[in-house]
Amino acid sequence: MTGMDIHRRSDLAFPKSLPEFQRLFPDDAACADYLERARWADGFVCPYCGVVAEPFRIATRPGILECRTCRRQTGLLVGTVMERSHTPLNIWFWAAYLVISHTPGMSAVQFQRQLGLSRYETAFGILHKLRAGMVRPDPDRIGGKPDEHVEADETYVGGRTRGEGRGVHHKILVACAVEVRHRKPGTAQDKRKDGRYAGRARLAVVPDRSGDSLCGFVENTVAPGTLVVSDDWRGYIGLSKRGYNHQAIAECGDPEVADDFLPMIHLVFANLKMWLLGTDHGVSAKHRQAYLNEFTFRFNRRFYPFNAFRSLLGIAGGAESPTYAELYSGDWVHPTFSGCLR
């Protein structure tokens, strides 16, 4: 099953309120019907014999379809983040809806309480499986348009460490690239920040501020030939040799210069830090990339909060997801936009 983004599928309704959600997805059968239509827009196609026909449906197993020709069964959850899960399908749909519709995000404790789950581990696992589905298997690179440019920068994320000596911290270095777009003249906010606003963003944990790490991140997230604006840190010097129109800004510690030339990326960093502190009150080091993926997903779909529900279910159709044991052992490597960590 390949990954898909069903953001533009007008035939798939999405709930705009809790009553509408309950009406659209009252049981597992309704959820299975949604997944079937999302996977096969023109009708069921048997993955074994290729016949296009209405399948047999098993009333007690709504996630299973049986081909009328070859009599082989196909699981709707196979190849999705919901595969091998004992959690009912309607709980997964509730989970996706809560994650998307609750703008500030949800901690696992709050998530467990809202869904009435008996175990924290179940809520924790579902959340991370959905986060794994928030990254496309083949994400495209941002930028590449002549009338837009991309801002690139890095920042440290994390709080102070107490009791380990002066200067010791466990902060992580996060690199970011964000598109800068322009509002149409005459719109309500076209004079705010000279009509500029943030487009799509990419964030990833990077090991250091070297040229290999920072330029490698940009190369894996930004389309070649794009105008890239950054500060004058030497880690970005190699961007011109990698096929980018690089413009370095000497900030000299002046916040007004940063606000004039790099406003969008500092806005993204401020939102990221407030989001992490307000929702999760900090995260463990081994899962930080997962939270960056969730923030990126939310940020890039902030203008379509409810469409993100069906978009998430579509993207999750081709994503690998971790097991509970892999999450706790640290063996699971969260999907990342950066090629500098491999």
C-alpha positions in Angstrom: 0.0 0.0 0.0 1.5 3.3 -1.0 1.4 6.6 0.9 -1.4 9.0 -0.1 -2.5 12.4 0.8 -6.3 12.7 0.4 -6.4 16.4 1.2 -8.1 17.1 -2.1 -10.6 14.2 -2.0 -14.0 16.0 -2.0 -15.9 12.6 -1.8 -14.5 12.0 1.7 -16.4 14.1 4.3 -14.6 15.3 7.4 -16.2 16.2 10.7 -16.4 19.9 11.7 -17.8 19.2 15.2 -18.2 16.5 17.7 -21.9 15.8 16.8 -20.9 15.5 13.2 -18.1 13.1 14.0 -20.4 10.9 15.9 -22.9 10.9 13.0 -20.2 10.1 10.4 -18.3 7.4 12.4 -20.8 5.8 14.8 -19.1 2.4 14.7 -16.2 0.3 13.3 -18.1 -0.4 10.1 -18.5 3.2 9.2 -14.7 3.8 9.9 -13.9 0.8 7.7 -16.1 2.1 4.9 -14.2 5.5 5.1 -10.8 3.7 4.9 -12.0 1.6 1.9 -13.1 4.7 0.0 -9.9 6.5 0.9 -7.8 3.6 -0.5 -9.9 2.7 -3.6 -11.6 5.9 -4.9 -13.1 4.0 -7.9 -14.1 0.8 -6.1 -12.3 -2.2 -4.5 -9.4 -3.6 -6.5 -8.1 -7.0 -5.3 -4.4 -6.7 -4.7 -4.0 -10.4 -5.6 -5.9 -10.9 -8.9 -6.5 -7.3 -9.8 -10.3 -7.7 -10.3 -12.4 -4.6 -9.8 -15.6 -5.7 -8.1 -17.7 -5.3 -5.0 -16.1 -7.5 -2.3 -17.7 -9.8 0.3 -17.9 -8.1 3.7 -17.7 -9.9 7.0 -20.1 -8.4 9.5 -18.0 -9.4 12.5 -14.8 -8.2 11.0 -15.3 -4.8 9.2 -11.6 -4.4 8.5 -11.5 -7.5 6.2 -12.6 -7.6 2.6 -12.8 -10.8 0.5 -12.5 -10.9 -3.2 -15.4 -12.5 -5.0 -13.1 -13.9 -7.7 -10.1 -15.4 -6.0 -11.7 -15.6 -2.5 -8.6 -14.1 -0.9 -8.9 -11.7 2.0 -7.5 -8.1 2.2 -7.0 -6.3 5.4 -7.8 -2.5 5.4 -5.3 -1.9 8.2 -2.4 -3.8 6.6 0.4 -1.3 5.8 -1.1 1.4 8.0 0.0 2.6 11.5 -3.1 0.7 12.8 -1.8 -2.7 11.7 -1.6 -5.4 14.4 -3.5 -3.2 16.8 -6.1 -4.6 19.2 -7.6 -1.1 19.7 -11.1 -0.8 18.0 -11.1 1.1 14.7 -13.5 3.8 16.0 -11.0 4.6 18.8 -8.3 5.1 16.2 -10.6 7.6 14.4 -11.4 9.3 17.7 -7.7 9.5 18.4 -7.0 11.1 15.0 -9.8 13.6 15.4 -8.7 14.7 18.9 -5.1 15.0 17.8 -6.0 17.2 14.8 -8.9 19.3 16.2 -7.2 20.2 19.5 -4.9 22.9 18.3 -2.4 23.1 21.2 -1.9 19.3 20.9 -2.4 16.7 23.6 -0.3 15.0 26.1 -0.6 11.2 26.5 -2.2 11.6 30.0 -4.9 13.9 28.6 -5.3 11.7 25.6 -5.8 8.6 27.8 -8.4 10.5 29.9 -10.4 11.7 26.8 -10.6 8.3 25.2 -11.3 6.4 28.4 -8.3 4.1 27.9 -7.4 2.0 30.9 -3.6 2.0 30.3 -1.3 5.0 29.7 0.9 2.8 27.5 -1.9 2.4 25.0 -2.4 6.1 24.7 1.3 6.7 24.4 1.6 4.1 21.7 -1.3 5.4 19.7 0.0 9.0 19.8 3.4 7.9 18.5 2.0 5.8 15.8 -0.1 8.7 14.6 3.0 10.9 14.7 4.8 8.4 12.5 2.0 8.9 10.0 2.4 12.6 10.0 5.5 12.4 7.8 5.1 11.5 4.2 7.2 8.5 3.1 8.5 10.7 0.3 8.3 14.3 1.4 8.8 16.9 -1.2 11.3 19.8 -0.8 10.0 23.3 -0.1 10.7 26.5 -2.1 11.5 26.4 -5.7 9.2 29.2 -6.7 10.6 32.4 -8.2 8.4 34.8 -6.2 9.2 33.1 -2.8 12.3 32.6 -0.7 13.2 30.3 2.2 14.6 31.3 5.6 17.0 28.9 7.3 18.3 29.0 10.8 19.0 26.8 13.9 18.2 27.1 17.6 18.6 25.2 20.8 15.4 23.7 22.4 15.2 22.5 26.0 15.3 23.8 29.5 18.0 24.4 32.1 19.6 21.5 33.8 20.0 21.7 37.5 22.5 20.0 39.8 25.0 19.1 37.0 27.3 22.1 37.1 27.5 25.4 35.4 27.3 25.3 31.6 25.9 21.8 31.5 22.7 21.4 29.5 20.8 18.7 27.6 19.3 21.0 25.0 19.1 19.8 21.4 19.9 21.7 18.3 17.0 22.1 15.9 17.4 23.2 12.3 14.5 24.8 10.4 13.7 26.0 6.9 10.5 27.9 6.2 8.9 29.3 3.1 8.2 33.1 3.0 5.1 33.9 1.0 3.3 37.2 0.2 -0.3 38.1 0.7 -2.4 39.5 -2.1 -2.6 43.3 -2.0 -5.8 44.6 -0.4 -6.3 41.6 1.9 -6.9 42.1 5.6 -3.3 41.5 6.7 -1.3 42.5 3.7 0.4 45.3 5.6 1.6 43.1 8.5 5.3 42.3 8.1 5.1 43.9 4.6 2.6 41.3 3.6 4.8 38.3 4.3 3.6 35.2 6.0 5.1 31.7 6.6 4.4 28.9 4.2 5.5 25.3 4.7 8.2 24.5 7.3 10.7 21.7 7.8 12.3 21.0 11.2 14.8 18.3 12.2 17.2 17.5 15.1 20.8 18.1 13.9 24.0 16.9 15.7 26.0 20.2 15.5 26.3 23.5 13.7 28.8 22.4 11.2 28.5 23.0 7.5 27.9 19.3 6.8 24.9 19.2 9.2 23.3 22.6 8.4 23.9 22.5 4.6 22.9 18.8 4.6 19.6 19.7 6.2 18.9 22.5 3.7 19.9 20.2 0.8 17.4 17.6 1.9 14.5 20.0 2.6 14.8 22.9 0.1 14.6 22.7 -3.7 17.8 23.6 -5.6 18.0 27.0 -7.0 15.9 28.6 -4.2 16.8 31.9 -2.7 17.9 30.9 0.9 18.2 33.7 3.5 20.2 32.9 6.7 22.4 34.6 9.2 26.1 34.9 8.6 27.1 31.8 10.5 29.9 29.9 8.7 27.9 26.7 8.7 25.8 28.1 5.8 28.7 29.2 3.6 28.6 26.0 1.4 25.0 26.6 0.3 26.1 28.5 -2.9 28.3 25.5 -3.9 25.3 23.2 -3.5 23.1 25.1 -6.0 21.3 27.6 -3.9 21.1 31.4 -4.2 22.3 32.1 -0.7 22.0 35.5 1.0 23.7 35.8 4.4 22.5 38.5 6.8 24.8 39.9 9.5 22.5 40.3 12.5 25.2 41.4 14.9 22.9 40.6 17.8 20.4 43.3 16.7 16.8 42.1 17.1 15.5 44.7 14.6 17.7 43.2 11.8 16.4 39.7 12.6 12.8 41.0 12.6 13.4 42.7 9.2 15.2 39.9 7.4 14.4 36.6 9.2 11.0 37.2 10.8 9.2 34.0 9.8 11.8 31.5 11.1 12.0 33.3 14.5 8.2 33.1 14.6 8.3 29.4 14.0 10.9 28.9 16.7 8.9 30.9 19.2 5.8 28.9 18.5 7.7 25.6 18.7 9.1 26.4 22.2 5.8 27.6 23.5 4.0 24.6 22.1 6.4 22.2 23.7 6.3 23.8 27.1 2.5 24.4 27.1 1.4 20.9 25.9 4.1 18.4 26.9 6.1 20.4 29.5 9.3 19.1 27.8 10.0 15.9 26.0 12.6 13.1 26.3 15.6 13.2 24.0 14.8 10.0 22.1 11.3 11.3 21.0 12.1 14.9 20.2 12.1 14.3 16.5 8.6 12.9 16.8 7.3 16.0 18.5 9.0 18.1 15.8 7.2 16.1 13.2 3.9 16.7 14.9 4.6 20.5 15.2 5.5 20.6 11.5 2.3 18.7 10.5 0.2 21.1 12.5 2.0 24.2 11.3 1.8 23.3 7.6 -1.9 22.6 7.9 -2.9 25.4 10.3 -5.1 27.0 7.6 -7.0 23.6 7.2 -7.4 22.2 10.7 -10.2 19.9 9.9 -8.9 18.8 6.5 -5.8 17.6 8.4 -7.9 14.8 9.9 -8.4 13.0 6.6 -4.9 14.1 5.4 -3.4 12.3 8.5 -5.3 9.1 7.8 -4.2 9.2 4.2 -0.5 9.8 4.9 -0.6 7.1 7.6 -1.6 4.6 4.9 2.1 4.2 3.8 4.0 4.8 7.0 5.8 2.4 9.2 5.0 2.7 12.9 6.8 1.7 16.1 5.9 -1.0 18.5 5.6 -0.2 22.2 8.9 -2.1 22.9 10.7 -0.1 20.2 9.5 3.2 21.6 10.7 2.5 25.1 14.0 0.9 24.2 14.9 3.7 21.8 15.4 1.3 18.9 12.8 3.1 16.8 14.2 5.9 14.6 11.6 8.6 14.1 11.1 9.8 10.5 13.1 12.9 9.8 13.4 15.5 7.1 17.2 15.7 7.5 19.7 13.5 5.8 22.5 14.7 8.0 21.7 12.1 10.7 22.2 9.1 8.5 
